[in-house]
Amino acid sequence: MNENTTNTTAKSENTERTELTSLIWDMLHRLKRFWWVIVLLTALVAGLFYFRSSSSYSPRYVAEATVSVEIVNGGQYANQNTAEQMGKVFPYILTSGALSDVISADLGTKSVPGTISVSSIHGTNLLTISVSSGDPNMAYAILQSVLSNYPEVAKFVVGQTFLSVIDDSGVPTDSGRNTVLRGSLRRGALVGFVLGVLLLLVYTINTRTIRSEMELRRLLNIPCLGSLPLVKRKRRTSEVDSQINMLQDRNCDDYIEAMRLVRTRLERQLGDKKVIMVTSSIPGEGKSTVAANLAISFAQKGKKVILIDCDLRNPSTAGIFHIEGEHPGLASILKGESRPEESMVQIVYQDEPIGLTVLCGGEQQTRAVEIMGGEEMGKLLDKLRSLADVIILDTPPSAMLVDAMFLARHADGVVYVVMNDYAKRRFIFKGIEELQENSVPVLGCLLNGAHGRVGRYGYYGRYGSYSRYGYGYSYSSKNYKSKDSEHAKS
């Protein structure tokens, strides 16, 4: 029991350290982009403090004198701890009004036009008297009055006192304005810097993403199918195609190898199940690209695969496979306007069918929930189950739209796509929770657009730039084309 408790505590502490380390790295990662915000805040707050101090500053001139103190006690000098005793007694003498009245009368004023303070040097009979005032001449005049009248007032308290001036500052010439303003500037800079760091911390906590497969495994309580590499390539034309297709794209060996690994792990999770739903948290995480290439990978292994574009709000499968011409889409079938065999397109590579059939989404639909929320989708899938070994559903994001929840009822399992350093963690957690609350089995998650090194092909993405919403590249199709299923049934 104690050993289990100790192991649990150690594991919890290790998790906390890992999370703290991850948070620090996330802050440093964002600091590279937002360092200028901290610099700007530091400069602005420092300037604000400086301006406030400069506009409200009242000059104060300080006149000081260091004196030695001697007290006559019974005709003999008693100097031990004299200054310390006077330093303690002085405030009482000052606040009693006796010394103030004498100084005021000496200067011819109603009250003392300044502030008087005293401090003793420990272990000596030395005393430092300081007088501050807005007028340098008045500050010095008050100091001279204190030196002249203090012994007379103090003798009633501590006895006969002699003050010998050791050091006299004279009439002060510097009010300390520059020192005050420099101190204010430093305090403002420190406050601005701390404020900037706190803002960066709050921003980091609220916008934390997942940036590694290790984080994916640690944060999500579901199996991890692996990661797909970030593919960067040189753009050769002005056009940009935001998807990657393993049948056509060159220089994506890392991606193909990683996809095969994902497929193998997914097969173990599937068992005798057929219908796989591919979704993500938010748009732009590459789920459609993953669904298309996962379908290709299954087909290359000899499986009969049907890929259905269920994202009726933003259908993209036809663009990934460069399917030309108009084909009745999923919405048309569910509305009863066309039959499945009229809408399905068989993919052909180098003049040979590869066992992959695509059912496109058709035209964009604004009433996607009403279209897919009925019984027709279930009936269609029941019919297609007998025609394929694997059916892949490319669905809308689960954390933002309810469309995915309607489709999840018909799926045997879900593959959850997480784009590297893209979706906020709270959206990822929300999307997975929505699926689990609806009792949908999540077969696993995978990290898309991962950085790092894999296998014998070296570093991912060594061929150019990567688009935020996909794999930026355009290409012309030579060996790859699609045919209508009606012409390819034989």
N, C-alpha and C positions, 0 to 999 in steps of 0.2 A: 504493500500500500504506500509506504513512505517513498519507495523507489519510484513508483509510478507518479506520485505527486512531485517528486524532485525532477523527473524527466519532463513532466508537463510544464512546470515552472521554468525550467531551462529553455524549453522550446518556445514558451511565450516570450521570455526575455530576448531570445535570439530573433524572434519574429519582430519584436519592437525595434531592436537595433537595426535589422534589415530595412524596416519601414522608414526609420529615421534617416538611414543612409540613402535610401531611395529618394526621400523628400529633399535631402540636401543636394543630391545630384540633379533632381528636377529643377531646383532653384538655380543651380549653376547653369543648367541648360537654358533656362529662360533668361538668365542674366546676360547671356551672349546677345540676346535680341533686345532686351529692355534696359541695358546698362545706362543708356542715355536718360531714362526716366529718373533714376536715382541721382545722376549728376545734375539734372535740371532741378529736381526738388531740393537738393543740397544747396545749389546756387540761389534759388528763389527764397528759401527760408532764411538762409544766411543774409541775403539782401534785405529781407523784411525785418529781421532783428536789428540789423545795422541802421536801417532807416528809422525804426522806432526809437532806438537809443539816441540817434543823432538828433531827431526832432524834439525829444523830450528831455534831453540832457541839460542839466543845470550845473554850471561849473562850480567846483568846490576846491578851494585852495587850502592846503594843509601846511601849517607851520609847526615844527617840532623842535624839541630841545631835550637833550639827555643831561641829567643832573645827578650829582652824588648827594646823598642825604645823610645828615648827621643830626642826632638828637642828643641834647644835653640832659642827663638824668642824674640828679644829686651832685652836680658839679663835675661829673665825668661824662665822657662820650660813650654812648651805647649804639654801636653801628651794626651789630649782627642782626640780620633779617629786618633791618630798618626799612629798606625800600619795599620789601614784601609787605610789611605791616601797613606802610603808607598806601601801597597799591590797593590793599583791602579796605582801608579806612577812607580813602579819597572819595569813592562814589557816595558814601554817606554824607561826607562833608559837603560835597557838591550839591547833592539833592536836598540837603537841609535848607538851602537858601542863603546860608551865611556867606559862603564864598561868592555866590552869584550876585548877591546884593553889593558886596564890596567891589567886585569887578565892574558891575553896572555903574556904580557911583564913580569909580575911577575913570571909566570911559565916557561918562556923561550920557548914558543910554538908559532906557526903561528896563531893558533886559539884556542878557548876554547875546549879542548877534552872531552866535556861532556854537559849535559843539566842542566840548572839552572831554578828552579821555586820557587815561593814564595806564601804563603797564610797567611792571617791574621785571628786571633781569634776574632770573633765579640765582641765588647764591651770592649775590653782590648787593651793594647798597646803591645801585644805579636805578634811576627811574626815568622813564621816557614819557614826556607830556606832549600830547598832540592837540592842536586846535584847528578845526576846519570851518571855513566860512566862504561865502560867495565873493568876498572882497579880500584880495591878498594882503592889503595893508591892515585891514581890520583883523584878519587872522593872526598876524604878527603882533598887533597891539594887544589882543586878548592874551596871547602867550606871555608877553612881557608883564601884563597885569597879574597873571596867575603866578609867575615866578616871584613877583614883588609882594603879593598879598597872601599867598598860600601859607607861608610860615606863621604869619600873624594869626590867621584863622585856626591853623592846625594846633597851635600851642595849647589851646584849651582842651584838646583831645589827647594828643600824644606828647605834649611837652614842648620845650623850646627846640625849634627846628632850624637847621641851616641848609640851604640849597646852593650847591656850587655848580654852575653851568659848565659842562664839559664840551658839549657840542650844540651849536645853535644853527638852525637851517636858514635863518634870516627871512626876509620877505619872500614868500613862495612865488615862483614865476610860472609853474606848470600845474594846471588844474587836474591833470591825469586824464584828459579827454581822450587822447589817442589810446591810452591803455584800456579805458572803459570800452571804447568802440571796438578795439581789436578783440577784447574778451567777448563782447556781444556777438561779433562776427563768428568767432569760433563756436560759441554756444549754438548759434543759428545753424551753422554748417553741420554740427553734430546732430541736432534735432532733425534737420532735413534728411540727413543720411539714414538715421534710424527709421524715420517715417517711410523713406523709400524702400528700405529693406523689409519693413512690416507689410507694406503694400505688395511687394514682390512675393512675400510669404503667403499672404491671403490669396493673391492671384494664382499662385502655384497650387495651393490647396483646392481652390475652386475649379481649376482647369487641368488637373492632373490627368494624364493619359497613361496608356500602357506602351512601353518602349522596348520590351524584350520578351522573349518566350518565357524566361524565368519568372518575370512579373506576371505574365498571363497564367502560368501554372500556380503561382502563389496566391493570386487574388481571386481566381474563379474556381469554385468548387465543382468543376466539371472536367472531364478528360481533355487533354490537349492533343490535337492531331498533328501539331508541328507548326512550322512557319514557312511562308513563301517569300522568296527574296525580292528585294527592291531591284527592279530592272531599269537601268538607265541606258539610253541609246542616243546616238546623234540623230538629229532631225535633218532629213535630206530634202524636204520640201517645206512649203509654207503651211501645208495642211497638218493637222494634228488629230490622230486617232487615239482616243483615250483608253483603248483596251488592248490586251495582248492575246494572241491566239497561237497556241502551241503548234498548230498544223502549219502555220505560215511564217511565224517570226523566226528570224535567225538570231544567233547569239543569246539564246535564252536556255542554255543547257542546265544551268543551275535551277532555273524555275521548273523545268520539266522533271528533273530529278527530285526536287522537293515535292512536286505535285504527286509523283508516283508514291512517295513515302506517305503522304496524306491519304491517298487512295487505299494503300495497304492497311493503314491503321483504321480507316473508316470501314473497310470490309470486315475487320474483326468485330467492330461494334455493331454492324448491320445484322450479321447472321443471315436469316432467311427473309429479312425485311427488304422492301423494295423502294418505297417512296421516301426520298430525302429532300428536306426543305433547307434551302440555303438563304440565310438572312444576316442582317447586321444591325447595329444600333442606329446609325444615322446614314443619310445618303453620302456617297463619295468614298466608301470604304472598299470598293472593288468587289462586292459580292457577286455581281453579274459576271465579271471576268472570272472569278473563282468558280462559279457554277458552270460556266461554259467550258473551262479547261478541265474541271473535274469530270464533266460528261465525256470530253475527248479522251481523258485518261482511262476511264472505264471502257470506252469503246475500243481503245487500242489494245485492251486486254482480251478482247473478244466478246464483251458483253453487248447485249442489245439495250441501247439506252435511248430514252426519250427525255429531252430537255424542254420544259415548259416555261415560257416567260410569263410569270404571274404578276409582274409589276405593271399593272395596266395604267398607272398614272405616269410612268416613265419607262416604257418598253425600250430595251436596248439590245436584246439578243440578236435581232436581225442585223444590227450594225456590227456586232462582234464577228459574225460569220459572213458578212458582206452578202446577205441574201437580197437579191434584186427583185424588182417586180412587186406587185401587190398580192398579198396572200391573206385570206380571212384569218383573223387572229383568235385568241382565246375568248375574247369578249363576244365575238360573232358566234362562236360555238355555244357558249353559255346562254346567249339570247335565243338560240335556236335558228339563227339565220344561215348557218352553214354546218357541214358535217366535219368531223375530225380529219378524215382522209383528204378533204379538200384543202385543209389548212396546214397540214404537216409537210415539212420539207426535209428530205434526206440529204445528209452531208456526204459529199464525195471528195476524196483526196487522190490526186493523180489518177483520175478516171475510175477509181474503185470506191464503192460504198464502204464506209468504215463502221457501220452498225449504229450510227448516231442519227436520230431523227429530232428535228426541232419544231416545236409548236410556238410560233411567234406570238407576241402580245397584240399585234395589230395597232390600230390607231389609239392615241391617248384617250383615256376615259376619266371623266370627273366623278362618275357614280360607281367607282370600283367596288365599294363595300356592298352595294345593292346587287351588283352583278355576281360577285363571288360568294355572297352570304347565303344563297339558296342551296337547294339540294343538287343542282345540276353539276356543280364541281365534283361532288362525291361520286355521282353516277359516271362522269367522264373518267375519273381516275380508276374506278372499278373496271371500266371497259379497257383502259390502257394497261392495266396490270397484267392482263393475259398476253399483251403484245411485247412486253419488254422485261428485261432482267432488272433494270434499274430505272427509276423515274426521278428526275431532279427538278425541283420546283424553285425557280428564281423568284423570290418574294420581296415585297417592300420592306423597309427597315422596321424592326419590331418595337423599337423604343419610341417611335414617333407616330406610327399609323396602326390602326386596328386591323388593316387588311391581313397582316401576317397572322393574327390570331385566328381569323376565319379559316385561313389555309392550313394552319397548324393542326386543326382537327382531323384533317385527312392525311397527315404525314405520319410516317413510322418513326421519324427522328429528325433532328435539326442539326445542321452544321452552322455554327455561329462564327462569322468573320469579324475580326477586329483589325482595323488598319493601324499600323505602327505609328504612335505619337499623333493620333488624329482625334478620335472620339473621346470625350471626357469620360472619366471613370463612372460618374453617376449615371450617364446614359447607358453604358455597358451593363452596369448592375441592374438598371431598370428594365432593359430589354430581356435579360436572362430571367429576371424575376417574373416578368409578364408571362414568359413561356412556361416556367415551372409552376406558377399559380394556375395555369390552364392545363396542368398535368401533361405537358408535351415533353417527351424524352429528348434531352439534348445529348446527341451522340458525341459531341466534342466541339471545341473551338480551335481556331487557327489564327495565327498572326500573319497579316498580309503586309507586304512592303518592308520586310525585316532587313536590318543591316547586319553585316558580319561576313564570315567566311564559311564556305561549305565545300566539303569534298575536294576533289582534285581540280575543280574549275576555278579556284581562287576566290577573289572577293566578288560579292554581288555588285551588280550595277556599275560596270566600269566603262560604259559606252555613252555617257552623256548625262542629260538632265532628266529629272523626274517631275511629272506634273502632280500637283496637289490632289487632283481628282482622278488620277489614273496613270497609265504608262504612256507618256507623251511620245508618239511616233506615228508616222504615216507610211504606208507601204502599198505597193501594187500587187494584186493577186495574179500568180502565174500558174502554179501547180494545184491550186485549191479552188474549188467551186462547190455550188450546191445545186441539187436537182429536186424538183417536186416529187413527192413520194408516189404520186400516181405513175410517174415515168420510171421510178426506180424500184418498184415492188418486185419485179422479176429478178 
